[in-house]
Amino acid sequence: MAAMEPILVITHFPDKQGAVALVETLLDQHLAACVNVLGACTSMYRWQGKIESAEEIPVLIKTQRQHYERVEQLIKMMHPYELPEVIMVPIMGGLPAYLQWIAAETQLPD
């Protein structure tokens, strides 16, 4: 088994349907142990020289570092934005049993 390197991947979708489709794909492929699809929030940002505002759905993905590239690819493939937010945050600690659960749930089937 690879060394346990839990990470949190953060993204936002413009609608819940798109977020849920991503989550189902990640779980089906054992690329995430748990994903939180949060309630809508207002995101404000500068895009192409203008300040923009949009309602978005935050998505928090708990997985392993070894799966990051594939998770990123799926987000880019399934996301409607030209430049989707994809941020990887290392999980530096946590409840050991929970971190072990993330590792167990993201083992790819043989």
C-alpha positions, 0 to 999 in steps of 0.5 A: 500500500502507498504511504498515506497522504490524505488531501482535501480538494476544493472546487465550486460548481455553478449548480448542484446537479453538476456537483452531484454528477462529479461526486458520483463519478469520484465515489464510483471510481474509488477516487474519494472517500467522502465528498461534501456538497455544501449549500449555495454561496455567493462567489465574487471574483475578478474575471477578464478585468471585471468584478463578477458575482455568481452563486456556486456550490462548494464541493469538498473532496477527501482523497489521497495525494496519489489520486489528485491528478485523476480528480483534477482531470475529472473536475476539468472534464465535467466542469462547465467553466473555462477555468474551474477552481481546483485547490489541493490542501494537504491534510496534516493531521486528524483523527487517525481512524478517520484518516485510515478510513480515507485510505481504505475507501480510496484503494483502487480495486484490483 
